[in-house]
Amino acid sequence: SDAWLARWLKEPEKMLETDADAKAMLKEYNNIPMPNQNLGDAEIKQYIQYFHWIDAQPAGAAKAAGAH
């Protein structure tokens, strides 16, 4: 959800202490934690908007647009 992503981007270290999904991702990725990027609320909102935009693109469209 957007709320979960916002919390994850804001304070990943706190999520790793308490959130089962965050703990599962940590385990899946060889215990390499997401570093805290110290993002502000406006930046987090922009990232979430981008995630929605990229998910709405047809399969392969984003890859083709970036190919040179």
C-alpha positions as CSV (number, residue, x, y, z in Angstrom):
1,S,0.0,0.0,0.0
2,D,1.0,3.6,-0.4
3,A,1.1,4.0,3.4
4,W,3.4,1.0,3.8
5,L,5.7,2.3,1.1
6,A,5.8,5.8,2.7
7,R,6.8,4.3,6.1
8,W,9.4,2.1,4.4
9,L,11.0,5.0,2.5
10,K,10.8,7.3,5.6
11,E,12.3,4.9,8.2
12,P,13.3,1.5,6.9
13,E,15.3,0.7,10.1
14,K,12.2,1.1,12.3
15,M,10.2,-1.0,9.9
16,L,12.8,-3.8,10.1
17,E,12.3,-3.9,13.9
18,T,8.5,-4.4,13.8
19,D,7.1,-5.2,10.4
20,A,6.8,-8.8,9.2
21,D,6.9,-7.9,5.5
22,A,10.0,-5.8,6.0
23,K,11.7,-8.6,7.9
24,A,10.8,-11.1,5.1
25,M,12.3,-8.8,2.5
26,L,15.5,-8.4,4.5
27,K,15.8,-12.2,4.7
28,E,15.0,-12.6,0.9
29,Y,17.8,-10.1,0.0
30,N,20.6,-11.8,2.1
31,N,20.1,-9.6,5.1
32,I,21.2,-6.4,3.3
33,P,19.0,-3.7,4.8
34,M,17.5,-0.8,2.9
35,P,19.6,2.3,3.8
36,N,17.7,5.3,5.1
37,Q,17.8,7.8,2.3
38,N,16.6,10.6,4.6
39,L,13.8,11.5,2.2
40,G,11.4,14.2,2.9
41,D,7.6,13.8,2.6
42,A,7.5,15.6,-0.8
43,E,10.2,13.3,-2.1
44,I,8.4,10.2,-0.8
45,K,5.2,11.3,-2.5
46,Q,7.1,11.8,-5.8
47,Y,8.6,8.3,-5.6
48,I,5.1,6.7,-4.9
49,Q,3.7,8.6,-7.9
50,Y,6.5,7.3,-10.0
51,F,5.9,3.7,-8.8
52,H,2.2,4.1,-9.8
53,W,3.2,5.5,-13.2
54,I,5.7,2.8,-14.0
55,D,3.3,0.1,-13.0
56,A,0.7,1.5,-15.4
57,Q,3.1,1.3,-18.4
58,P,2.6,-1.6,-20.9
59,A,5.0,-4.5,-20.4
60,G,8.4,-3.6,-21.9
61,A,7.5,0.1,-22.6
62,A,9.7,1.6,-19.8
63,K,12.6,-0.6,-20.8
64,A,12.3,0.3,-24.5
65,A,12.0,4.1,-23.7
66,G,15.4,3.9,-21.9
67,A,17.2,1.9,-24.5
68,H,19.7,3.7,-26.7
